């Protein structure tokens, strides 16, 4: 179930709520009781990255998402190049 962020337009109180997609949003602020609650646009609190993906994820044209036996595995201590983007790189926003 997703976690949604809400804010009261009356008192400014912010709160999170774990609810199903089909559940109605809260109608009253838990802090002041006013009916001025609006859902906030927020980013997810986690990022799926690194190893641990299933072999079948993101397949296209029958391609397997496993390293081939003839390809060497990348060294774990190998430095990664900085991303080239507008903030200058190194911040993790890319």
Secondary structure per residue as TSV (DSSP state, phi and psi in degrees):
chain	resnum	aa	ss	phi	psi
A	1	X	-	360.0	140.2
A	2	X	-	-77.7	155.2
A	3	X	E	-104.3	124.7
A	4	X	E	-107.7	145.5
A	5	X	E	-102.3	136.5
A	6	X	E	-128.4	156.8
A	7	X	E	-143.2	139.6
A	8	X	E	-85.1	127.3
A	9	X	T	-76.0	-17.5
A	10	X	T	-81.5	-52.9
A	11	X	T	-109.5	-10.3
A	12	X	-	85.9	2.2
A	13	X	-	-64.4	130.7
A	14	X	E	-109.9	140.9
A	15	X	E	-153.8	159.0
A	16	X	E	-109.9	153.8
A	17	X	E	-145.6	129.3
A	18	X	E	-87.8	117.2
A	19	X	-	-150.9	158.7
A	20	X	-	-72.1	159.9
A	21	X	T	-61.1	-34.8
A	22	X	T	-80.3	-14.2
A	23	X	S	-69.5	144.9
A	24	X	-	-74.1	145.9
A	25	X	-	-66.4	153.5
A	26	X	-	-62.1	142.7
A	27	X	S	-97.7	-20.8
A	28	X	S	-125.1	147.0
A	29	X	-	-72.5	131.5
A	30	X	T	-70.3	-17.6
A	31	X	T	-88.5	-47.1
A	32	X	T	-114.0	-14.4
A	33	X	-	83.5	-1.0
A	34	X	-	-74.4	152.4
A	35	X	S	-93.3	54.0
A	36	X	-	-122.4	34.4
A	37	X	E	-88.2	132.6
A	38	X	E	-130.7	144.2
A	39	X	E	-73.4	137.5
A	40	X	-	-95.2	150.4
A	41	X	-	-85.3	120.0
A	42	X	-	-140.8	159.0
A	43	X	-	-87.1	153.3
A	44	X	-	-64.2	153.8
A	45	X	S	-88.7	6.1
A	46	X	-	-140.0	162.7
A	47	X	-	-135.6	128.7
A	48	X	-	-88.7	109.1
A	49	X	-	-148.2	161.6
A	50	X	S	84.4	-160.0
A	51	X	S	-78.3	167.9
A	52	X	-	110.3	-1.9
A	53	X	-	-75.4	148.2
A	54	X	-	-73.1	151.1
A	55	X	T	-61.5	-27.6
A	56	X	T	-86.9	-7.7
A	57	X	T	-69.4	137.6
A	58	X	T	56.2	40.7
A	59	X	-	-80.3	146.1
A	60	X	-	-144.9	139.7
A	61	X	T	54.5	38.8
A	62	X	T	72.4	6.4
A	63	X	-	-69.6	139.1
A	64	X	-	-93.3	144.0
A	65	X	-	-100.5	39.1
A	66	X	S	-113.6	150.3
A	67	X	-	-66.5	138.6
A	68	X	-	-74.3	153.3
A	69	X	T	-66.7	-27.1
A	70	X	T	-83.9	-7.3
A	71	X	S	-92.8	131.9
A	72	X	-	-72.7	145.1
A	73	X	-	-74.5	142.6
A	74	X	-	-67.8	143.4
A	75	X	-	-68.6	139.4
A	76	X	T	-70.7	-27.6
A	77	X	T	-94.1	6.9
A	78	X	-	-70.3	133.1
A	79	X	-	-74.6	139.8
A	80	X	-	-95.3	143.3
A	81	X	-	-69.6	147.5
A	82	X	-	-67.9	141.4
A	83	X	-	-71.5	141.6
A	84	X	-	-98.2	102.3
A	85	X	S	-148.3	177.9
A	86	X	T	-60.6	-25.6
A	87	X	T	-86.9	-3.5
A	88	X	-	101.8	-8.8
A	89	X	S	86.6	166.0
A	90	X	S	82.4	-2.6
A	91	X	S	-95.7	-17.7
A	92	X	S	87.0	8.4
A	93	X	-	-82.6	-12.8
A	94	X	-	-79.0	360.0
